[in-house]
């Protein structure tokens, strides 16, 4: 099928569409974000989880399980009386969490925590500086733990990582 050309186009053929500079880098950037799961975290994810890790949250296990399932997708495993999710690179207190966890069942205690792939001393310094809190060393049977005034705990693992958690007894937490 022939297309008609206007008189003006006889001397000035139509220009090919130019792609904007943004399309050259925006497309790959979006793909990169989608591949890394960066799109999945809600904007308030870090604030909510940091507050829970600092034992300043009123929400119980049922809330956190639903929130993590919605924000992080399915849990990766149940291990050690806890349910674990991949943290999708969440920044918590200035450090990057690799996994987050909550206890299974909500009848006795809420335990919410994060696994961080850095040594405990390094995590302690960063969290203290970022969030303006202080952790004091406490000698436990299995080594030193660091506890702040709201009973948030940092503990080193045998493989050089850090668990940061809050555990509080159920005193009428919201479901």
Buried (B, 14 or more C-beta within 10 A) or exposed (E): EEEEEEEEEEEEEEEEEEEEEEEEEEEEEEEEEEEEBEEBBEEEBBEBBBBBBBBEBEBBBBBBBEBBEEBBEEBEEEEEEBBBBBBBEBBBBBBBBBBBBBBBEBEEBBBBBBBBBBEBEEBBEBBBEBBEBEBEEEEEEEEEBBBBEEEBBBBBBEEEBBBBBBBBEEEEBEE
